[in-house]
Amino acid sequence: MRHFRLCILILILLIPFLAGCPFDKKDQRIVLWTDRPEFAAYAQAFNSSQKDYVVEVVYKKSPAEALKGKKIGRWDVAIGPFLNAVSLNDTFMALDPLLSEGPVSRSRFYQNALEKGKVNGHQMLLPLSFNVPSFVFRSGKIKQEFDSFALNSERFSAICLDFNNAKSRHPKSAFSPMWNPESLFFFSVLSPGLCSQFETGAEMGQQEVKAGVVRIRQMIETIDGGIKAEREFRDKYLYKNPLELLGSSHIFFWFSDVGSFYTLPGERRRDLDFRYYLNKDEKIAVCEDMLWLGIPKKGGNTMGAVAFIKWLMNPEVQQDLILKAREMDIRSFGLAGGFSAIKAVNEDALPQIYPFGRTRYP
């Protein structure tokens, strides 16, 4: 009897503590790891839209690398590039149930992007947004043909040759893939469509590497007059800002991407334009740093993470987020610096927000 009374007393004393214990309440916190600064504004919008959850943004320079650590701490959602690395295959929970209906319906996505987030037939990651390589030049220097914002390889080479062959008071070179590592990677890997080998974790074979080198050499020989001429021009002029070289007509094209183009101040973009480059299959290449979204397989606030994803993947919400970023003068293109992985956003919303003309989306 004495022990029974002692147990009752202990339970009575514990009631106030149990009432305030966080484990008997729905966890409101959603810890988001990302490297994209736009999510500070996106989280604020989500938190204001409902009262069930609160997103807390934790900046990680590389979410993919952070997830490889031994003691990584709590996270509920990760958004960043290269989350589809083979070494992270066992990190995320399957998201197949999310794709059955509603705002995260499978049919709303670009299917080839969605496929790259699968592991053993299960959807482990969702694509969120992607960037597109582009070539920047001075406005009015290309005659618009059929309202196309894309150039195939033949048209690109013809423009470069016309520029190089035209008379000028100073040395000039339309473009060389040797001017920066990004364009070198583009013409040797992205444009030929070899990037998928990186995404699946496989290494490029010696034959592909040799083919890429040959392709670059042929391009330099055809457009720039050979390696020697290209090196002389590069050493003499490429220490200057590319925008300055475009303005002085020392060069015609500069390799960049759409996201970077729209981070330039408006006054610097005023006299510039850009075009996409069609690869050998007449398709627009996509930068390799596509943004992925994943939920941890173990632990975390799964219910909150799912609620956030459903909200974020709604096309109307994405349009509002893009407009809000523009109103706040956040110097970022589209959704988190790129095109949305949801087709409707690119086809309906972006043309109203950005002056693309009749852009051919990937």
Secondary structure as a PSIPRED ss2 file (coil, helix, strand):
# PSIPRED VFORMAT (PSIPRED V4.0)

   1 M C   1.000  0.000  0.000
   2 R H   0.000  1.000  0.000
   3 H H   0.000  1.000  0.000
   4 F H   0.000  1.000  0.000
   5 R H   0.000  1.000  0.000
   6 L H   0.000  1.000  0.000
   7 C H   0.000  1.000  0.000
   8 I H   0.000  1.000  0.000
   9 L H   0.000  1.000  0.000
  10 I H   0.000  1.000  0.000
  11 L H   0.000  1.000  0.000
  12 I H   0.000  1.000  0.000
  13 L H   0.000  1.000  0.000
  14 L H   0.000  1.000  0.000
  15 I H   0.000  1.000  0.000
  16 P H   0.000  1.000  0.000
  17 F H   0.000  1.000  0.000
  18 L H   0.000  1.000  0.000
  19 A H   0.000  1.000  0.000
  20 G C   1.000  0.000  0.000
  21 C C   1.000  0.000  0.000
  22 P H   0.000  1.000  0.000
  23 F H   0.000  1.000  0.000
  24 D H   0.000  1.000  0.000
  25 K C   1.000  0.000  0.000
  26 K C   1.000  0.000  0.000
  27 D C   1.000  0.000  0.000
  28 Q C   1.000  0.000  0.000
  29 R E   0.000  0.000  1.000
  30 I E   0.000  0.000  1.000
  31 V E   0.000  0.000  1.000
  32 L E   0.000  0.000  1.000
  33 W E   0.000  0.000  1.000
  34 T E   0.000  0.000  1.000
  35 D C   1.000  0.000  0.000
  36 R C   1.000  0.000  0.000
  37 P C   1.000  0.000  0.000
  38 E C   1.000  0.000  0.000
  39 F H   0.000  1.000  0.000
  40 A H   0.000  1.000  0.000
  41 A H   0.000  1.000  0.000
  42 Y H   0.000  1.000  0.000
  43 A H   0.000  1.000  0.000
  44 Q H   0.000  1.000  0.000
  45 A H   0.000  1.000  0.000
  46 F H   0.000  1.000  0.000
  47 N H   0.000  1.000  0.000
  48 S H   0.000  1.000  0.000
  49 S H   0.000  1.000  0.000
  50 Q C   1.000  0.000  0.000
  51 K C   1.000  0.000  0.000
  52 D C   1.000  0.000  0.000
  53 Y C   1.000  0.000  0.000
  54 V E   0.000  0.000  1.000
  55 V E   0.000  0.000  1.000
  56 E E   0.000  0.000  1.000
  57 V E   0.000  0.000  1.000
  58 V E   0.000  0.000  1.000
  59 Y E   0.000  0.000  1.000
  60 K C   1.000  0.000  0.000
  61 K C   1.000  0.000  0.000
  62 S C   1.000  0.000  0.000
  63 P H   0.000  1.000  0.000
  64 A H   0.000  1.000  0.000
  65 E H   0.000  1.000  0.000
  66 A H   0.000  1.000  0.000
  67 L C   1.000  0.000  0.000
  68 K C   1.000  0.000  0.000
  69 G C   1.000  0.000  0.000
  70 K C   1.000  0.000  0.000
  71 K C   1.000  0.000  0.000
  72 I C   1.000  0.000  0.000
  73 G C   1.000  0.000  0.000
  74 R C   1.000  0.000  0.000
  75 W C   1.000  0.000  0.000
  76 D C   1.000  0.000  0.000
  77 V E   0.000  0.000  1.000
  78 A E   0.000  0.000  1.000
  79 I E   0.000  0.000  1.000
  80 G E   0.000  0.000  1.000
  81 P E   0.000  0.000  1.000
  82 F C   1.000  0.000  0.000
  83 L C   1.000  0.000  0.000
  84 N C   1.000  0.000  0.000
  85 A C   1.000  0.000  0.000
  86 V H   0.000  1.000  0.000
  87 S H   0.000  1.000  0.000
  88 L H   0.000  1.000  0.000
  89 N C   1.000  0.000  0.000
  90 D C   1.000  0.000  0.000
  91 T C   1.000  0.000  0.000
  92 F E   0.000  0.000  1.000
  93 M C   1.000  0.000  0.000
  94 A C   1.000  0.000  0.000
  95 L C   1.000  0.000  0.000
  96 D H   0.000  1.000  0.000
  97 P H   0.000  1.000  0.000
  98 L H   0.000  1.000  0.000
  99 L H   0.000  1.000  0.000
 100 S C   1.000  0.000  0.000
 101 E C   1.000  0.000  0.000
 102 G H   0.000  1.000  0.000
 103 P H   0.000  1.000  0.000
 104 V H   0.000  1.000  0.000
 105 S C   1.000  0.000  0.000
 106 R H   0.000  1.000  0.000
 107 S H   0.000  1.000  0.000
 108 R H   0.000  1.000  0.000
 109 F E   0.000  0.000  1.000
 110 Y C   1.000  0.000  0.000
 111 Q H   0.000  1.000  0.000
 112 N H   0.000  1.000  0.000
 113 A H   0.000  1.000  0.000
 114 L H   0.000  1.000  0.000
 115 E H   0.000  1.000  0.000
 116 K C   1.000  0.000  0.000
 117 G C   1.000  0.000  0.000
 118 K E   0.000  0.000  1.000
 119 V E   0.000  0.000  1.000
 120 N C   1.000  0.000  0.000
 121 G C   1.000  0.000  0.000
 122 H E   0.000  0.000  1.000
 123 Q E   0.000  0.000  1.000
 124 M C   1.000  0.000  0.000
 125 L C   1.000  0.000  0.000
 126 L E   0.000  0.000  1.000
 127 P E   0.000  0.000  1.000
 128 L E   0.000  0.000  1.000
 129 S E   0.000  0.000  1.000
 130 F E   0.000  0.000  1.000
 131 N C   1.000  0.000  0.000
 132 V C   1.000  0.000  0.000
 133 P E   0.000  0.000  1.000
 134 S E   0.000  0.000  1.000
 135 F E   0.000  0.000  1.000
 136 V E   0.000  0.000  1.000
 137 F E   0.000  0.000  1.000
 138 R E   0.000  0.000  1.000
 139 S C   1.000  0.000  0.000
 140 G C   1.000  0.000  0.000
 141 K C   1.000  0.000  0.000
 142 I C   1.000  0.000  0.000
 143 K C   1.000  0.000  0.000
 144 Q C   1.000  0.000  0.000
 145 E C   1.000  0.000  0.000
 146 F C   1.000  0.000  0.000
 147 D C   1.000  0.000  0.000
 148 S C   1.000  0.000  0.000
 149 F C   1.000  0.000  0.000
 150 A E   0.000  0.000  1.000
 151 L E   0.000  0.000  1.000
 152 N C   1.000  0.000  0.000
 153 S H   0.000  1.000  0.000
 154 E H   0.000  1.000  0.000
 155 R H   0.000  1.000  0.000
 156 F H   0.000  1.000  0.000
 157 S H   0.000  1.000  0.000
 158 A H   0.000  1.000  0.000
 159 I H   0.000  1.000  0.000
 160 C H   0.000  1.000  0.000
 161 L H   0.000  1.000  0.000
 162 D H   0.000  1.000  0.000
 163 F H   0.000  1.000  0.000
 164 N H   0.000  1.000  0.000
 165 N H   0.000  1.000  0.000
 166 A C   1.000  0.000  0.000
 167 K C   1.000  0.000  0.000
 168 S C   1.000  0.000  0.000
 169 R C   1.000  0.000  0.000
 170 H C   1.000  0.000  0.000
 171 P C   1.000  0.000  0.000
 172 K C   1.000  0.000  0.000
 173 S C   1.000  0.000  0.000
 174 A C   1.000  0.000  0.000
 175 F C   1.000  0.000  0.000
 176 S C   1.000  0.000  0.000
 177 P C   1.000  0.000  0.000
 178 M C   1.000  0.000  0.000
 179 W C   1.000  0.000  0.000
 180 N C   1.000  0.000  0.000
 181 P H   0.000  1.000  0.000
 182 E H   0.000  1.000  0.000
 183 S H   0.000  1.000  0.000
 184 L H   0.000  1.000  0.000
 185 F H   0.000  1.000  0.000
 186 F H   0.000  1.000  0.000
 187 F H   0.000  1.000  0.000
 188 S H   0.000  1.000  0.000
 189 V H   0.000  1.000  0.000
 190 L H   0.000  1.000  0.000
 191 S C   1.000  0.000  0.000
 192 P C   1.000  0.000  0.000
 193 G C   1.000  0.000  0.000
 194 L C   1.000  0.000  0.000
 195 C H   0.000  1.000  0.000
 196 S H   0.000  1.000  0.000
 197 Q H   0.000  1.000  0.000
 198 F H   0.000  1.000  0.000
 199 E H   0.000  1.000  0.000
 200 T C   1.000  0.000  0.000
 201 G C   1.000  0.000  0.000
 202 A C   1.000  0.000  0.000
 203 E C   1.000  0.000  0.000
 204 M C   1.000  0.000  0.000
 205 G C   1.000  0.000  0.000
 206 Q H   0.000  1.000  0.000
 207 Q H   0.000  1.000  0.000
 208 E H   0.000  1.000  0.000
 209 V H   0.000  1.000  0.000
 210 K H   0.000  1.000  0.000
 211 A H   0.000  1.000  0.000
 212 G H   0.000  1.000  0.000
 213 V H   0.000  1.000  0.000
 214 V H   0.000  1.000  0.000
 215 R H   0.000  1.000  0.000
 216 I H   0.000  1.000  0.000
 217 R H   0.000  1.000  0.000
 218 Q H   0.000  1.000  0.000
 219 M H   0.000  1.000  0.000
 220 I H   0.000  1.000  0.000
 221 E H   0.000  1.000  0.000
 222 T H   0.000  1.000  0.000
 223 I H   0.000  1.000  0.000
 224 D H   0.000  1.000  0.000
 225 G C   1.000  0.000  0.000
 226 G C   1.000  0.000  0.000
 227 I H   0.000  1.000  0.000
 228 K H   0.000  1.000  0.000
 229 A H   0.000  1.000  0.000
 230 E H   0.000  1.000  0.000
 231 R H   0.000  1.000  0.000
 232 E H   0.000  1.000  0.000
 233 F H   0.000  1.000  0.000
 234 R H   0.000  1.000  0.000
 235 D H   0.000  1.000  0.000
 236 K H   0.000  1.000  0.000
 237 Y H   0.000  1.000  0.000
 238 L C   1.000  0.000  0.000
 239 Y C   1.000  0.000  0.000
 240 K C   1.000  0.000  0.000
 241 N C   1.000  0.000  0.000
 242 P H   0.000  1.000  0.000
 243 L H   0.000  1.000  0.000
 244 E H   0.000  1.000  0.000
 245 L H   0.000  1.000  0.000
 246 L H   0.000  1.000  0.000
 247 G H   0.000  1.000  0.000
 248 S C   1.000  0.000  0.000
 249 S C   1.000  0.000  0.000
 250 H C   1.000  0.000  0.000
 251 I C   1.000  0.000  0.000
 252 F C   1.000  0.000  0.000
 253 F C   1.000  0.000  0.000
 254 W E   0.000  0.000  1.000
 255 F E   0.000  0.000  1.000
 256 S E   0.000  0.000  1.000
 257 D E   0.000  0.000  1.000
 258 V H   0.000  1.000  0.000
 259 G H   0.000  1.000  0.000
 260 S H   0.000  1.000  0.000
 261 F H   0.000  1.000  0.000
 262 Y C   1.000  0.000  0.000
 263 T C   1.000  0.000  0.000
 264 L C   1.000  0.000  0.000
 265 P C   1.000  0.000  0.000
 266 G H   0.000  1.000  0.000
 267 E H   0.000  1.000  0.000
 268 R H   0.000  1.000  0.000
 269 R H   0.000  1.000  0.000
 270 R C   1.000  0.000  0.000
 271 D C   1.000  0.000  0.000
 272 L E   0.000  0.000  1.000
 273 D E   0.000  0.000  1.000
 274 F E   0.000  0.000  1.000
 275 R E   0.000  0.000  1.000
 276 Y E   0.000  0.000  1.000
 277 Y E   0.000  0.000  1.000
 278 L E   0.000  0.000  1.000
 279 N C   1.000  0.000  0.000
 280 K C   1.000  0.000  0.000
 281 D C   1.000  0.000  0.000
 282 E C   1.000  0.000  0.000
 283 K C   1.000  0.000  0.000
 284 I E   0.000  0.000  1.000
 285 A C   1.000  0.000  0.000
 286 V C   1.000  0.000  0.000
 287 C C   1.000  0.000  0.000
 288 E C   1.000  0.000  0.000
 289 D C   1.000  0.000  0.000
 290 M C   1.000  0.000  0.000
 291 L E   0.000  0.000  1.000
 292 W E   0.000  0.000  1.000
 293 L E   0.000  0.000  1.000
 294 G E   0.000  0.000  1.000
 295 I C   1.000  0.000  0.000
 296 P E   0.000  0.000  1.000
 297 K C   1.000  0.000  0.000
 298 K C   1.000  0.000  0.000
 299 G C   1.000  0.000  0.000
 300 G C   1.000  0.000  0.000
 301 N C   1.000  0.000  0.000
 302 T H   0.000  1.000  0.000
 303 M H   0.000  1.000  0.000
 304 G H   0.000  1.000  0.000
 305 A H   0.000  1.000  0.000
 306 V H   0.000  1.000  0.000
 307 A H   0.000  1.000  0.000
 308 F H   0.000  1.000  0.000
 309 I H   0.000  1.000  0.000
 310 K H   0.000  1.000  0.000
 311 W H   0.000  1.000  0.000
 312 L H   0.000  1.000  0.000
 313 M C   1.000  0.000  0.000
 314 N C   1.000  0.000  0.000
 315 P H   0.000  1.000  0.000
 316 E H   0.000  1.000  0.000
 317 V H   0.000  1.000  0.000
 318 Q H   0.000  1.000  0.000
 319 Q H   0.000  1.000  0.000
 320 D H   0.000  1.000  0.000
 321 L H   0.000  1.000  0.000
 322 I H   0.000  1.000  0.000
 323 L H   0.000  1.000  0.000
 324 K H   0.000  1.000  0.000
 325 A H   0.000  1.000  0.000
 326 R H   0.000  1.000  0.000
 327 E H   0.000  1.000  0.000
 328 M C   1.000  0.000  0.000
 329 D C   1.000  0.000  0.000
 330 I C   1.000  0.000  0.000
 331 R C   1.000  0.000  0.000
 332 S C   1.000  0.000  0.000
 333 F C   1.000  0.000  0.000
 334 G C   1.000  0.000  0.000
 335 L E   0.000  0.000  1.000
 336 A C   1.000  0.000  0.000
 337 G C   1.000  0.000  0.000
 338 G E   0.000  0.000  1.000
 339 F E   0.000  0.000  1.000
 340 S E   0.000  0.000  1.000
 341 A C   1.000  0.000  0.000
 342 I E   0.000  0.000  1.000
 343 K H   0.000  1.000  0.000
 344 A H   0.000  1.000  0.000
 345 V H   0.000  1.000  0.000
 346 N H   0.000  1.000  0.000
 347 E H   0.000  1.000  0.000
 348 D H   0.000  1.000  0.000
 349 A H   0.000  1.000  0.000
 350 L H   0.000  1.000  0.000
 351 P H   0.000  1.000  0.000
 352 Q H   0.000  1.000  0.000
 353 I H   0.000  1.000  0.000
 354 Y C   1.000  0.000  0.000
 355 P C   1.000  0.000  0.000
 356 F C   1.000  0.000  0.000
 357 G C   1.000  0.000  0.000
 358 R C   1.000  0.000  0.000
 359 T C   1.000  0.000  0.000
 360 R C   1.000  0.000  0.000
 361 Y C   1.000  0.000  0.000
 362 P C   1.000  0.000  0.000
